[in-house]
Amino acid sequence: MFDYLFVAVTGLIAWHGISYRDANGEREWGHLIFGAIALLFCIRVLLVDILEIV
């Protein structure tokens, strides 16, 4: 149950971080970096812990 919740939360964080734009319509480096890190953790937990592929 914790793995599914973790994937959902990190997926939302990744989506927000990667798609965020400021008032001028530009992307901020901080959001992109943390969004990419969250996406890596999301994919890792999904593949290793839930789907047991690796």
C-alpha positions in Angstrom: 0.0 0.0 0.0 2.9 2.4 0.8 4.5 1.8 -2.6 1.3 2.8 -4.5 1.0 5.9 -2.4 4.6 6.8 -2.9 4.3 6.4 -6.7 1.2 8.6 -6.8 2.8 11.3 -4.7 6.1 11.4 -6.5 4.3 11.2 -9.8 2.3 14.3 -8.9 5.5 16.1 -7.7 7.3 15.2 -10.9 4.4 16.4 -13.0 4.2 19.7 -11.2 7.9 20.2 -11.2 8.3 19.5 -14.9 5.3 21.4 -16.1 5.6 24.4 -13.9 6.0 27.9 -15.4 6.4 31.2 -13.7 4.5 34.4 -14.4 6.7 35.1 -17.5 6.0 31.7 -18.9 9.6 30.4 -18.3 10.6 27.3 -16.5 12.6 27.5 -13.3 15.6 25.3 -12.8 14.7 24.3 -9.2 11.3 23.0 -10.3 12.9 21.1 -13.2 15.6 19.5 -11.1 13.3 18.3 -8.3 10.7 17.2 -10.8 13.3 15.1 -12.6 14.5 13.6 -9.3 10.9 12.8 -8.3 10.3 11.2 -11.7 13.3 8.9 -11.2 12.2 7.8 -7.8 8.6 7.2 -9.1 9.8 5.1 -12.0 12.3 3.2 -9.8 9.6 2.2 -7.2 7.1 1.4 -9.9 9.5 -0.9 -11.8 11.3 -2.5 -8.9 8.8 -2.7 -6.0 5.4 -2.9 -7.7 6.0 -4.5 -11.0 9.1 -6.5 -9.9 10.8 -6.2 -13.3 14.3 -5.6 -12.1 
